[in-house]
Amino acid sequence: MKHIPRKRFGQNFLTDHTVLEAITRLVAPQPDDVMVEIGPGLGAMTRLLLASLKHLHVVEIDRDLVGRLQKTFRVDQLTIHQGDALAFDFSNVHVPVGRKLRVVGNLPYNISTPLLFHLAQFAPIVQDQHFMLQKEVVERMVAEPGSKVYGRLSVMLQWRYQMTLELIVPPSAFDPPPKVESAIVRMIPLAQPLACDLGALGKVVTTAFSQRRKVLRNCLSGLFTENDLIASGIDPQARAETVQLERFVALANRLPVDRRHAK
């Protein structure tokens, strides 16, 4: 029986074999890799990955798809974790000493941003991540200061990862076709992110971009003085979209501990 894609799970299945093969080449799975695929769906990418891997873990929320995967793949090939990737503890996947986890997936576009932030918690145990996302989201992730799409997502993820847009994928590659273009992003966790309290950085960046048209002296007036901005290397008349990651980190490090997690 044909599976009917469910909107509530953001299901758009990648069916173009040329694109699937291109992604597999980008990921370059090796036999002993410990890999997790998020949202395997009907198993098109799963099958290509298992052509190289000895074993693969998948996280799938749809019970019907879990049943299909169980019938399609042997248990010694595939470990299925049924549930929501937003709640999945990636640290529970056993990884041999000296190795790190690799993560791939066609992420549901309706939860892509919270899922990326959830995954960032596990960056220290991850080797790399390759994801299919809405092209607009990937462009925001890799945007540089001065770009109109540079924002909170750019700063927070660039603090933790080196990221590159690798491949643009048209709607016609999916069933059903989404209304937007898609893209593959490669994310490699940085060995040593700039020293900073994550809560402080999140507080500063969220506030800074909350009113993009305002200059930072006004936008951050509830958190910092003009002298604080200058001491952090930031022009008080600048807007958030022009400020480099390093300057946001310097500013976050000046935020008092008691204000780092306040609303």
VMD Tcl script that draws the C-alpha trace (Angstrom):
set ca {
  {0.00 0.00 0.00}
  {1.32 3.44 -0.97}
  {2.20 5.65 2.01}
  {0.38 8.98 2.00}
  {2.76 11.75 3.20}
  {1.55 13.41 6.40}
  {1.65 17.18 6.64}
  {1.82 17.14 10.44}
  {5.17 15.33 10.20}
  {6.41 17.60 7.41}
  {6.84 14.63 5.07}
  {8.33 15.35 1.65}
  {10.16 12.26 0.46}
  {13.30 12.67 -1.64}
  {12.83 10.43 -4.68}
  {15.30 11.73 -7.30}
  {17.97 9.03 -7.51}
  {20.58 11.38 -8.98}
  {20.20 13.72 -6.00}
  {20.23 10.82 -3.56}
  {23.50 9.56 -5.02}
  {25.01 13.06 -4.93}
  {24.18 13.36 -1.23}
  {25.63 9.93 -0.54}
  {28.88 10.99 -2.22}
  {28.96 14.11 -0.04}
  {28.43 12.08 3.12}
  {30.94 9.42 1.99}
  {29.90 6.76 4.54}
  {32.61 4.35 5.66}
  {31.89 0.78 6.83}
  {32.63 1.36 10.52}
  {30.99 4.79 10.83}
  {28.45 5.17 13.62}
  {25.72 7.05 11.80}
  {22.22 8.24 12.62}
  {19.72 9.14 9.91}
  {16.91 11.45 10.98}
  {13.63 10.88 9.18}
  {14.44 7.91 6.93}
  {10.92 7.96 5.52}
  {10.52 5.27 2.87}
  {14.19 4.31 3.14}
  {15.59 5.69 -0.13}
  {18.65 7.28 1.50}
  {18.80 4.50 4.08}
  {19.33 1.94 1.34}
  {22.19 3.90 -0.25}
  {23.91 4.49 3.10}
  {23.70 0.80 3.98}
  {25.45 -0.07 0.73}
  {28.59 1.21 2.50}
  {27.80 0.98 6.22}
  {27.83 -2.16 8.33}
  {25.04 -0.73 10.49}
  {22.83 2.37 10.65}
  {20.65 3.98 13.32}
  {17.49 5.82 12.25}
  {15.06 8.06 14.13}
  {11.52 7.96 12.77}
  {8.34 9.36 14.36}
  {5.78 7.83 11.98}
  {4.64 4.39 13.20}
  {3.55 3.32 9.73}
  {6.98 4.11 8.31}
  {8.64 2.29 11.19}
  {6.65 -0.79 10.22}
  {7.77 -0.49 6.60}
  {11.41 -0.09 7.62}
  {11.19 -3.17 9.86}
  {9.94 -5.22 6.89}
  {12.51 -3.80 4.48}
  {15.76 -4.01 6.48}
  {17.28 -6.68 8.70}
  {17.73 -5.96 12.41}
  {21.48 -6.51 12.11}
  {21.56 -3.71 9.50}
  {19.25 -1.19 11.05}
  {18.44 0.00 14.58}
  {15.16 1.91 14.55}
  {14.50 4.51 17.25}
  {10.81 5.31 17.07}
  {10.06 8.80 18.32}
  {10.48 12.51 17.85}
  {13.99 13.64 16.85}
  {13.38 16.79 18.93}
  {13.37 14.63 22.04}
  {15.95 12.06 20.98}
  {19.07 11.74 23.12}
  {21.85 11.26 20.58}
  {24.32 10.54 23.38}
  {22.54 7.22 23.95}
  {23.83 5.85 20.65}
  {26.88 3.73 21.47}
  {30.06 5.04 19.88}
  {33.40 3.22 20.33}
  {36.15 5.08 22.16}
  {38.01 7.40 19.83}
  {35.12 7.67 17.36}
  {32.35 10.22 16.93}
  {28.78 10.16 15.68}
  {27.82 11.14 12.14}
  {24.31 12.50 11.55}
  {22.40 12.82 8.27}
  {18.82 13.50 7.31}
  {16.10 15.14 5.29}
  {14.86 17.28 8.18}
  {11.17 18.20 8.44}
  {11.08 21.87 7.44}
  {8.40 22.69 10.01}
  {10.75 21.89 12.92}
  {14.15 22.51 11.34}
  {15.29 25.42 13.53}
  {14.42 23.86 16.93}
  {15.90 20.56 15.73}
  {19.19 22.25 14.76}
  {19.40 23.83 18.22}
  {18.58 20.49 19.85}
  {21.38 18.82 17.90}
  {23.84 21.56 18.88}
  {23.78 20.16 22.44}
  {25.48 17.03 21.12}
  {28.10 18.76 18.98}
  {31.03 17.59 21.19}
  {30.27 13.94 20.33}
  {29.53 14.54 16.63}
  {31.99 14.29 13.73}
  {29.77 15.92 11.11}
  {26.17 16.52 10.03}
  {24.70 16.56 6.51}
  {21.12 17.80 6.25}
  {18.53 18.60 3.63}
  {16.80 21.82 4.62}
  {14.82 24.64 3.07}
  {17.35 26.63 1.00}
  {16.34 29.85 2.74}
  {17.24 28.32 6.11}
  {20.65 27.12 4.88}
  {21.35 30.58 3.47}
  {20.61 32.06 6.89}
  {22.85 29.50 8.58}
  {25.90 30.32 6.45}
  {25.25 34.07 6.04}
  {28.05 36.53 6.76}
  {27.75 39.85 8.63}
  {26.27 42.50 6.38}
  {23.90 40.10 4.66}
  {20.17 40.77 4.97}
  {19.64 37.17 6.08}
  {22.40 37.20 8.74}
  {20.67 36.78 12.09}
  {20.24 34.82 15.28}
  {20.42 31.45 13.51}
  {23.64 32.47 11.74}
  {25.41 33.60 14.91}
  {24.32 30.80 17.21}
  {25.18 28.00 14.78}
  {28.41 29.59 13.52}
  {29.56 29.75 17.14}
  {29.42 25.94 17.19}
  {29.96 24.77 13.59}
  {31.82 25.33 10.36}
  {29.07 25.21 7.72}
  {28.85 25.14 3.94}
  {25.96 25.03 1.48}
  {26.86 22.05 -0.70}
  {24.00 21.41 -3.10}
  {20.73 23.06 -4.17}
  {17.81 20.69 -4.76}
  {14.68 21.58 -6.78}
  {11.14 20.83 -5.57}
  {10.76 18.26 -8.36}
  {13.18 15.94 -6.52}
  {10.53 15.27 -3.85}
  {7.18 13.55 -3.51}
  {5.12 15.58 -2.83}
  {7.11 18.57 -4.16}
  {7.57 21.28 -1.50}
  {6.75 24.88 -2.44}
  {10.37 25.97 -1.88}
  {13.86 25.07 -3.05}
  {15.95 22.90 -0.76}
  {19.67 22.65 -0.06}
  {22.20 20.34 1.53}
  {24.31 21.80 4.32}
  {27.47 20.30 5.76}
  {28.03 21.09 9.44}
  {31.32 20.27 11.16}
  {31.51 20.99 14.90}
  {34.35 23.31 15.85}
  {36.96 21.67 18.07}
  {37.14 24.76 20.28}
  {34.27 27.27 20.03}
  {35.07 30.76 21.31}
  {34.90 30.73 25.12}
  {31.45 31.92 26.08}
  {28.43 31.04 28.21}
  {25.81 29.75 25.77}
  {22.96 31.23 27.78}
  {24.61 34.66 27.73}
  {25.26 34.49 24.00}
  {21.69 33.43 23.31}
  {20.33 36.26 25.45}
  {22.47 38.90 23.74}
  {21.90 37.68 20.18}
  {18.14 37.22 20.60}
  {17.80 40.73 22.03}
  {20.09 42.27 19.41}
  {18.08 40.86 16.50}
  {14.65 41.39 18.07}
  {14.38 44.83 16.47}
  {16.64 44.73 13.42}
  {16.00 48.33 12.39}
  {17.24 49.74 15.69}
  {20.88 50.55 16.34}
  {22.43 48.39 19.05}
  {22.79 51.25 21.53}
  {18.98 51.37 21.67}
  {18.24 47.71 21.10}
  {20.56 46.54 23.90}
  {20.01 49.47 26.27}
  {18.34 47.19 28.80}
  {21.44 45.00 29.00}
  {24.49 47.18 28.30}
  {25.78 50.71 28.42}
  {27.26 52.43 25.41}
  {30.69 51.94 26.99}
  {30.08 48.19 27.22}
  {29.46 48.11 23.46}
  {32.57 50.13 22.71}
  {34.69 47.95 25.03}
  {33.47 44.90 23.08}
  {34.56 46.43 19.78}
  {31.03 47.31 18.68}
  {29.96 50.65 17.24}
  {26.89 51.73 19.30}
  {25.35 53.05 16.06}
  {25.74 49.68 14.31}
  {22.84 47.34 13.61}
  {22.94 43.70 14.65}
  {23.23 42.38 11.09}
  {26.68 44.00 10.69}
  {28.27 42.61 13.87}
  {30.69 39.68 13.68}
  {30.36 36.58 15.85}
  {33.53 37.46 17.79}
  {32.04 40.81 18.85}
  {28.80 39.19 20.03}
  {30.88 36.74 22.08}
  {32.89 39.57 23.63}
  {29.65 41.33 24.55}
  {28.07 38.18 25.96}
  {31.10 37.69 28.20}
  {30.32 41.07 29.78}
  {26.77 40.11 30.68}
  {26.33 39.63 34.46}
  {25.63 36.03 35.47}
  {22.28 36.91 37.05}
  {20.99 38.30 33.74}
  {22.02 35.48 31.42}
  {18.84 33.43 31.52}
  {16.27 36.08 32.35}
  {13.44 36.88 29.98}
}
mol new
graphics top color blue
foreach p $ca { graphics top sphere $p radius 0.5 }
foreach p [lrange $ca 0 end-1] q [lrange $ca 1 end] { graphics top cylinder $p $q radius 0.2 }
display resetview
